[in-house]
Amino acid sequence: MSIYLIRAFVKMRETLLANVTILKRLAEIDRRLVEHDSVLREMIERLQPLLDAPAVDDETKPRIGFHPGDR
């Protein structure tokens, strides 16, 4: 009966070690995601002025072609 008890404790220890390894890996992935998130936010902030179209004033833009009433 004691062999089964020892095997159960060994299995429990292996499971705990596997969980610790998984938790360390998840923490590393989480750290990288936070790092990449901050870099992406900075990149978007820098690109946003380029993506925003400037306001076009129709009155200063010359009209091209024939338009009725321009005589």
Buried (B, 14 or more C-beta within 10 A) or exposed (E): EEEEEEEEEEEEEEEEEEEEEEEEEEEEEEEEEEEEEEEEEEEEEEEEEEEEEEEEEEEEEEEEEEEEEEE
